[in-house]
Amino acid sequence: MKIKFDVECTPEEARTFFGLPDVVPMQQRLMDDLETKMAENIQSLDPEQLVKTWLPLSIQGWGEVQKMFWAQMGMKAPMSGANQDE
């Protein structure tokens, strides 16, 4: 024999029924703290430092990025005014 109950209630009502704590205020405080810290960190970021963080240390400049791109494409990099002496 199977018995099936369908209960319609909100998450808050279910939490109260089962005696679980209300964690919404704690979550809101944590999210507010996280938002504050992220805003502080974003304001203190220097664009140059951001690029250094994102790019690997082995890349010394945008010329290296271009060379890596052409190497991945299986092509030789086109000769430009800056790279003619190579």
N, CA, C and O atoms as a printed pandas DataFrame, in Angstrom:
     atom_number atom_name residue_name chain_id  residue_number  x_coord  y_coord  z_coord
0              1         N          MET        A               1    0.845   -1.171    0.000
1              2        CA          MET        A               1    0.000    0.000    0.000
2              3         C          MET        A               1    0.895    1.241    0.000
3              4         O          MET        A               1    1.861    1.315    0.760
4              5         N          LYS        A               2    0.576    2.196   -0.841
5              6        CA          LYS        A               2    1.310    3.451   -0.916
6              7         C          LYS        A               2    0.383    4.594   -0.561
7              8         O          LYS        A               2   -0.780    4.643   -0.962
8              9         N          ILE        A               3    0.938    5.498    0.199
9             10        CA          ILE        A               3    0.193    6.703    0.562
10            11         C          ILE        A               3    1.027    7.892    0.106
11            12         O          ILE        A               3    2.233    7.957    0.345
12            13         N          LYS        A               4    0.380    8.799   -0.534
13            14        CA          LYS        A               4    1.088    9.953   -1.068
14            15         C          LYS        A               4    0.445   11.217   -0.520
15            16         O          LYS        A               4   -0.775   11.375   -0.554
16            17         N          PHE        A               5    1.292   12.124   -0.010
17            18        CA          PHE        A               5    0.823   13.412    0.479
18            19         C          PHE        A               5    1.447   14.510   -0.366
19            20         O          PHE        A               5    2.655   14.502   -0.601
20            21         N          ASP        A               6    0.663   15.420   -0.809
21            22        CA          ASP        A               6    1.158   16.602   -1.491
22            23         C          ASP        A               6    0.970   17.782   -0.552
23            24         O          ASP        A               6   -0.147   18.105   -0.147
24            25         N          VAL        A               7    2.086   18.420   -0.213
25            26        CA          VAL        A               7    2.038   19.561    0.699
26            27         C          VAL        A               7    2.540   20.781   -0.068
27            28         O          VAL        A               7    3.636   20.785   -0.629
28            29         N          GLU        A               8    1.724   21.787   -0.070
29            30        CA          GLU        A               8    2.118   23.026   -0.719
30            31         C          GLU        A               8    2.466   24.042    0.350
31            32         O          GLU        A               8    1.618   24.441    1.148
32            33         N          CYS        A               9    3.730   24.455    0.355
33            34        CA          CYS        A               9    4.161   25.474    1.305
34            35         C          CYS        A               9    5.416   26.150    0.768
35            36         O          CYS        A               9    6.090   25.642   -0.129
36            37         N          THR        A              10    5.697   27.278    1.329
37            38        CA          THR        A              10    6.898   28.007    0.934
38            39         C          THR        A              10    8.097   27.400    1.657
39            40         O          THR        A              10    7.921   26.684    2.642
40            41         N          PRO        A              11    9.314   27.675    1.184
41            42        CA          PRO        A              11   10.491   27.180    1.893
42            43         C          PRO        A              11   10.552   27.665    3.343
43            44         O          PRO        A              11   10.991   26.934    4.231
44            45         N          GLU        A              12   10.111   28.899    3.573
45            46        CA          GLU        A              12   10.112   29.425    4.934
46            47         C          GLU        A              12    9.158   28.635    5.828
47            48         O          GLU        A              12    9.481   28.334    6.977
48            49         N          GLU        A              13    7.988   28.304    5.298
49            50        CA          GLU        A              13    7.025   27.517    6.065
50            51         C          GLU        A              13    7.559   26.112    6.359
51            52         O          GLU        A              13    7.379   25.601    7.465
52            53         N          ALA        A              14    8.208   25.493    5.389
53            54        CA          ALA        A              14    8.767   24.156    5.602
54            55         C          ALA        A              14    9.872   24.199    6.651
55            56         O          ALA        A              14    9.949   23.323    7.512
56            57         N          ARG        A              15   10.740   25.231    6.579
57            58        CA          ARG        A              15   11.810   25.375    7.571
58            59         C          ARG        A              15   11.233   25.506    8.976
59            60         O          ARG        A              15   11.715   24.869    9.912
60            61         N          THR        A              16   10.219   26.318    9.118
61            62        CA          THR        A              16    9.578   26.519   10.419
62            63         C          THR        A              16    8.930   25.227   10.899
63            64         O          THR        A              16    9.040   24.880   12.075
64            65         N          PHE        A              17    8.261   24.516   10.009
65            66        CA          PHE        A              17    7.592   23.266   10.383
66            67         C          PHE        A              17    8.586   22.227   10.911
67            68         O          PHE        A              17    8.313   21.540   11.895
68            69         N          PHE        A              18    9.741   22.122   10.248
69            70        CA          PHE        A              18   10.739   21.135   10.657
70            71         C          PHE        A              18   11.658   21.648   11.757
71            72         O          PHE        A              18   12.518   20.908   12.234
72            73         N          GLY        A              19   11.491   22.903   12.168
73            74        CA          GLY        A              19   12.301   23.445   13.256
74            75         C          GLY        A              19   13.703   23.842   12.846
75            76         O          GLY        A              19   14.590   23.938   13.693
76            77         N          LEU        A              20   13.919   24.075   11.563
77            78        CA          LEU        A              20   15.246   24.485   11.085
78            79         C          LEU        A              20   15.428   25.981   11.289
79            80         O          LEU        A              20   14.457   26.736   11.250
80            81         N          PRO        A              21   16.664   26.412   11.507
81            82        CA          PRO        A              21   16.894   27.838   11.735
82            83         C          PRO        A              21   16.701   28.659   10.463
83            84         O          PRO        A              21   16.875   28.166    9.349
84            85         N          ASP        A              22   16.343   29.903   10.660
85            86        CA          ASP        A              22   16.194   30.834    9.542
86            87         C          ASP        A              22   17.574   31.414    9.238
87            88         O          ASP        A              22   18.109   32.193   10.027
88            89         N          VAL        A              23   18.145   31.038    8.103
89            90        CA          VAL        A              23   19.507   31.458    7.759
90            91         C          VAL        A              23   19.527   32.659    6.815
91            92         O          VAL        A              23   20.602   33.101    6.410
92            93         N          VAL        A              24   18.382   33.185    6.463
93            94        CA          VAL        A              24   18.320   34.313    5.527
94            95         C          VAL        A              24   19.081   35.539    6.053
95            96         O          VAL        A              24   19.834   36.139    5.286
96            97         N          PRO        A              25   18.921   35.939    7.321
97            98        CA          PRO        A              25   19.692   37.102    7.792
98            99         C          PRO        A              25   21.204   36.876    7.725
99           100         O          PRO        A              25   21.949   37.789    7.369
100          101         N          MET        A              26   21.660   35.673    8.062
101          102        CA          MET        A              26   23.083   35.362    7.988
102          103         C          MET        A              26   23.570   35.425    6.544
103          104         O          MET        A              26   24.627   35.992    6.268
104          105         N          GLN        A              27   22.805   34.846    5.624
105          106        CA          GLN        A              27   23.180   34.875    4.219
106          107         C          GLN        A              27   23.227   36.310    3.701
107          108         O          GLN        A              27   24.117   36.656    2.924
108          109         N          GLN        A              28   22.295   37.135    4.116
109          110        CA          GLN        A              28   22.266   38.526    3.670
110          111         C          GLN        A              28   23.491   39.276    4.179
111          112         O          GLN        A              28   24.091   40.050    3.433
112          113         N          ARG        A              29   23.875   39.059    5.449
113          114        CA          ARG        A              29   25.079   39.714    5.986
114          115         C          ARG        A              29   26.320   39.271    5.237
115          116         O          ARG        A              29   27.182   40.092    4.921
116          117         N          LEU        A              30   26.420   37.965    4.945
117          118        CA          LEU        A              30   27.577   37.466    4.202
118          119         C          LEU        A              30   27.634   38.054    2.799
119          120         O          LEU        A              30   28.706   38.424    2.321
120          121         N          MET        A              31   26.495   38.139    2.144
121          122        CA          MET        A              31   26.473   38.715    0.796
122          123         C          MET        A              31   26.826   40.201    0.825
123          124         O          MET        A              31   27.510   40.688   -0.075
124          125         N          ASP        A              32   26.370   40.929    1.848
125          126        CA          ASP        A              32   26.725   42.343    1.979
126          127         C          ASP        A              32   28.225   42.497    2.190
127          128         O          ASP        A              32   28.850   43.364    1.580
128          129         N          ASP        A              33   28.813   41.654    3.057
129          130        CA          ASP        A              33   30.263   41.698    3.287
130          131         C          ASP        A              33   31.028   41.372    2.013
131          132         O          ASP        A              33   32.020   42.029    1.695
132          133         N          LEU        A              34   30.571   40.362    1.285
133          134        CA          LEU        A              34   31.220   39.975    0.039
134          135         C          LEU        A              34   31.160   41.108   -0.985
135          136         O          LEU        A              34   32.146   41.393   -1.664
136          137         N          GLU        A              35   30.014   41.741   -1.089
137          138        CA          GLU        A              35   29.857   42.857   -2.027
138          139         C          GLU        A              35   30.797   44.007   -1.658
139          140         O          GLU        A              35   31.416   44.610   -2.534
140          141         N          THR        A              36   30.900   44.308   -0.370
141          142        CA          THR        A              36   31.788   45.386    0.082
142          143         C          THR        A              36   33.239   45.067   -0.246
143          144         O          THR        A              36   33.958   45.917   -0.770
144          145         N          LYS        A              37   33.672   43.854    0.055
145          146        CA          LYS        A              37   35.062   43.466   -0.212
146          147         C          LYS        A              37   35.364   43.473   -1.703
147          148         O          LYS        A              37   36.441   43.906   -2.113
148          149         N          MET        A              38   34.427   42.998   -2.519
149          150        CA          MET        A              38   34.649   42.997   -3.966
150          151         C          MET        A              38   34.748   44.420   -4.504
151          152         O          MET        A              38   35.581   44.700   -5.366
152          153         N          ALA        A              39   33.905   45.320   -4.002
153          154        CA          ALA        A              39   33.955   46.716   -4.452
154          155         C          ALA        A              39   35.285   47.354   -4.060
155          156         O          ALA        A              39   35.860   48.106   -4.847
156          157         N          GLU        A              40   35.781   47.066   -2.859
157          158        CA          GLU        A              40   37.078   47.605   -2.429
158          159         C          GLU        A              40   38.201   47.073   -3.307
159          160         O          GLU        A              40   39.086   47.828   -3.708
160          161         N          ASN        A              41   38.173   45.786   -3.609
161          162        CA          ASN        A              41   39.230   45.191   -4.428
162          163         C          ASN        A              41   39.188   45.707   -5.859
163          164         O          ASN        A              41   40.237   45.920   -6.468
164          165         N          ILE        A              42   38.011   45.908   -6.398
165          166        CA          ILE        A              42   37.902   46.408   -7.766
166          167         C          ILE        A              42   38.442   47.827   -7.859
167          168         O          ILE        A              42   39.102   48.174   -8.838
168          169         N          GLN        A              43   38.169   48.648   -6.857
169          170        CA          GLN        A              43   38.651   50.027   -6.873
170          171         C          GLN        A              43   40.163   50.103   -6.754
171          172         O          GLN        A              43   40.781   51.034   -7.270
172          173         N          SER        A              44   40.772   49.120   -6.070
173          174        CA          SER        A              44   42.221   49.169   -5.877
174          175         C          SER        A              44   42.993   48.493   -7.001
175          176         O          SER        A              44   44.224   48.493   -6.987
176          177         N          LEU        A              45   42.288   47.914   -7.981
177          178        CA          LEU        A              45   42.981   47.233   -9.066
178          179         C          LEU        A              45   43.584   48.216  -10.055
179          180         O          LEU        A              45   42.943   49.180  -10.473
180          181         N          ASP        A              46   44.794   47.955  -10.408
181          182        CA          ASP        A              46   45.489   48.706  -11.435
182          183         C          ASP        A              46   45.377   47.908  -12.734
183          184         O          ASP        A              46   45.629   46.703  -12.720
184          185         N          PRO        A              47   45.012   48.530  -13.850
185          186        CA          PRO        A              47   44.858   47.770  -15.100
186          187         C          PRO        A              47   46.114   46.988  -15.479
187          188         O          PRO        A              47   46.018   45.861  -15.964
188          189         N          GLU        A              48   47.283   47.576  -15.263
189          190        CA          GLU        A              48   48.524   46.877  -15.592
190          191         C          GLU        A              48   48.689   45.623  -14.732
191          192         O          GLU        A              48   49.094   44.572  -15.228
192          193         N          GLN        A              49   48.378   45.739  -13.451
193          194        CA          GLN        A              49   48.468   44.590  -12.556
194          195         C          GLN        A              49   47.452   43.521  -12.947
195          196         O          GLN        A              49   47.737   42.327  -12.854
196          197         N          LEU        A              50   46.277   43.946  -13.380
197          198        CA          LEU        A              50   45.241   43.013  -13.811
198          199         C          LEU        A              50   45.703   42.196  -15.015
199          200         O          LEU        A              50   45.497   40.983  -15.056
200          201         N          VAL        A              51   46.328   42.855  -16.002
201          202        CA          VAL        A              51   46.825   42.157  -17.182
202          203         C          VAL        A              51   47.933   41.194  -16.783
203          204         O          VAL        A              51   47.988   40.073  -17.289
204          205         N          LYS        A              52   48.813   41.613  -15.886
205          206        CA          LYS        A              52   49.881   40.722  -15.431
206          207         C          LYS        A              52   49.313   39.506  -14.733
207          208         O          LYS        A              52   49.872   38.415  -14.844
208          209         N          THR        A              53   48.230   39.667  -14.025
209          210        CA          THR        A              53   47.601   38.552  -13.323
210          211         C          THR        A              53   46.977   37.578  -14.315
211          212         O          THR        A              53   47.060   36.365  -14.122
212          213         N          TRP        A              54   46.359   38.088  -15.363
213          214        CA          TRP        A              54   45.654   37.232  -16.314
214          215         C          TRP        A              54   46.583   36.521  -17.284
215          216         O          TRP        A              54   46.311   35.390  -17.685
216          217         N          LEU        A              55   47.676   37.173  -17.666
217          218        CA          LEU        A              55   48.567   36.579  -18.655
218          219         C          LEU        A              55   49.635   35.736  -17.972
219          220         O          LEU        A              55   50.088   36.087  -16.882
220          221         N          PRO        A              56   50.044   34.639  -18.585
221          222        CA          PRO        A              56   51.115   33.829  -18.009
222          223         C          PRO        A              56   52.421   34.613  -17.929
223          224         O          PRO        A              56   52.638   35.554  -18.693
224          225         N          LEU        A              57   53.280   34.221  -17.008
225          226        CA          LEU        A              57   54.546   34.924  -16.828
226          227         C          LEU        A              57   55.467   34.774  -18.023
227          228         O          LEU        A              57   56.338   35.616  -18.239
228          229         N          SER        A              58   55.290   33.715  -18.805
229          230        CA          SER        A              58   56.180   33.486  -19.943
230          231         C          SER        A              58   55.940   34.473  -21.084
231          232         O          SER        A              58   56.800   34.624  -21.952
232          233         N          ILE        A              59   54.810   35.134  -21.099
233          234        CA          ILE        A              59   54.505   36.092  -22.160
234          235         C          ILE        A              59   55.098   37.442  -21.764
235          236         O          ILE        A              59   54.704   38.023  -20.752
236          237         N          GLN        A              60   56.029   37.934  -22.547
237          238        CA          GLN        A              60   56.707   39.185  -22.219
238          239         C          GLN        A              60   56.044   40.398  -22.851
239          240         O          GLN        A              60   56.286   41.523  -22.412
240          241         N          GLY        A              61   55.252   40.211  -23.823
241          242        CA          GLY        A              61   54.600   41.353  -24.464
242          243         C          GLY        A              61   53.562   40.876  -25.466
243          244         O          GLY        A              61   53.373   39.678  -25.675
244          245         N          TRP        A              62   52.899   41.841  -26.077
245          246        CA          TRP        A              62   51.851   41.494  -27.040
246          247         C          TRP        A              62   52.440   40.842  -28.287
247          248         O          TRP        A              62   51.750   40.088  -28.973
248          249         N          GLY        A              63   53.694   41.121  -28.584
249          250        CA          GLY        A              63   54.348   40.451  -29.710
250          251         C          GLY        A              63   54.428   38.954  -29.486
251          252         O          GLY        A              63   54.260   38.167  -30.418
252          253         N          GLU        A              64   54.687   38.562  -28.241
253          254        CA          GLU        A              64   54.724   37.146  -27.902
254          255         C          GLU        A              64   53.342   36.515  -28.046
255          256         O          GLU        A              64   53.221   35.373  -28.490
256          257         N          VAL        A              65   52.310   37.250  -27.674
257          258        CA          VAL        A              65   50.940   36.745  -27.823
258          259         C          VAL        A              65   50.642   36.503  -29.295
259          260         O          VAL        A              65   50.054   35.486  -29.663
260          261         N          GLN        A              66   51.056   37.452  -30.134
261          262        CA          GLN        A              66   50.809   37.303  -31.563
262          263         C          GLN        A              66   51.572   36.102  -32.126
263          264         O          GLN        A              66   51.037   35.346  -32.938
264          265         N          LYS        A              67   52.814   35.931  -31.695
265          266        CA          LYS        A              67   53.597   34.786  -32.168
266          267         C          LYS        A              67   52.940   33.478  -31.734
267          268         O          LYS        A              67   52.882   32.524  -32.509
268          269         N          MET        A              68   52.449   33.434  -30.504
269          270        CA          MET        A              68   51.777   32.231  -30.037
270          271         C          MET        A              68   50.524   31.958  -30.860
271          272         O          MET        A              68   50.227   30.808  -31.186
272          273         N          PHE        A              69   49.790   33.016  -31.196
273          274        CA          PHE        A              69   48.582   32.865  -32.011
274          275         C          PHE        A              69   48.918   32.259  -33.361
275          276         O          PHE        A              69   48.286   31.295  -33.793
276          277         N          TRP        A              70   49.920   32.829  -34.028
277          278        CA          TRP        A              70   50.280   32.324  -35.351
278          279         C          TRP        A              70   50.827   30.908  -35.269
279          280         O          TRP        A              70   50.591   30.109  -36.175
280          281         N          ALA        A              71   51.547   30.579  -34.214
281          282        CA          ALA        A              71   52.053   29.220  -34.044
282          283         C          ALA        A              71   50.901   28.235  -33.881
283          284         O          ALA        A              71   50.956   27.128  -34.418
284          285         N          GLN        A              72   49.865   28.619  -33.152
285          286        CA          GLN        A              72   48.707   27.749  -32.977
286          287         C          GLN        A              72   47.957   27.550  -34.293
287          288         O          GLN        A              72   47.372   26.493  -34.529
288          289         N          MET        A              73   47.979   28.568  -35.141
289          290        CA          MET        A              73   47.289   28.477  -36.419
290          291         C          MET        A              73   48.113   27.691  -37.444
291          292         O          MET        A              73   47.627   27.391  -38.535
292          293         N          GLY        A              74   49.362   27.357  -37.094
293          294        CA          GLY        A              74   50.210   26.602  -38.006
294          295         C          GLY        A              74   50.738   27.444  -39.135
295          296         O          GLY        A              74   51.069   26.924  -40.201
296          297         N          MET        A              75   50.823   28.751  -38.913
297          298        CA          MET        A              75   51.282   29.668  -39.952
298          299         C          MET        A              75   52.491   30.438  -39.444
299          300         O          MET        A              75   52.728   30.548  -38.241
300          301         N          LYS        A              76   53.231   30.955  -40.379
301          302        CA          LYS        A              76   54.336   31.817  -40.007
302          303         C          LYS        A              76   53.790   33.223  -39.811
303          304         O          LYS        A              76   52.953   33.686  -40.586
304          305         N          ALA        A              77   54.269   33.900  -38.770
305          306        CA          ALA        A              77   53.808   35.255  -38.486
306          307         C          ALA        A              77   54.161   36.180  -39.631
307          308         O          ALA        A              77   55.274   36.109  -40.153
308          309         N          PRO        A              78   53.241   37.052  -40.041
309          310        CA          PRO        A              78   53.543   37.992  -41.127
310          311         C          PRO        A              78   54.605   38.985  -40.670
311          312         O          PRO        A              78   54.667   39.349  -39.495
312          313         N          MET        A              79   55.425   39.411  -41.594
313          314        CA          MET        A              79   56.496   40.358  -41.275
314          315         C          MET        A              79   55.903   41.757  -41.197
315          316         O          MET        A              79   55.231   42.218  -42.120
316          317         N          SER        A              80   56.162   42.413  -40.092
317          318        CA          SER        A              80   55.732   43.809  -39.943
318          319         C          SER        A              80   56.975   44.656  -39.749
319          320         O          SER        A              80   58.089   44.134  -39.700
320          321         N          GLY        A              81   56.787   45.942  -39.641
321          322        CA          GLY        A              81   57.904   46.854  -39.462
322          323         C          GLY        A              81   58.708   46.552  -38.216
323          324         O          GLY        A              81   59.927   46.728  -38.222
324          325         N          ALA        A              82   58.074   46.105  -37.154
325          326        CA          ALA        A              82   58.777   45.839  -35.894
326          327         C          ALA        A              82   59.506   44.509  -35.917
327          328         O          ALA        A              82   60.486   44.338  -35.192
328          329         N          ASN        A              83   59.055   43.563  -36.731
329          330        CA          ASN        A              83   59.616   42.222  -36.698
330          331         C          ASN        A              83   60.501   41.900  -37.906
331          332         O          ASN        A              83   60.820   40.730  -38.116
332          333         N          GLN        A              84   60.907   42.880  -38.699
333          334        CA          GLN        A              84   61.655   42.606  -39.918
334          335         C          GLN        A              84   63.070   42.156  -39.633
335          336         O          GLN        A              84   63.669   41.473  -40.464
336          337         N          ASP        A              85   63.634   42.516  -38.477
337          338        CA          ASP        A              85   65.014   42.149  -38.208
338          339         C          ASP        A              85   65.141   40.715  -37.707
339          340         O          ASP        A              85   66.266   40.262  -37.500
340          341         N          GLU        A              86   64.069   39.987  -37.504
341          342        CA          GLU        A              86   64.127   38.602  -37.015
342          343         C          GLU        A              86   64.318   37.627  -38.145
343          344         O          GLU        A              86   64.388   36.420  -37.914
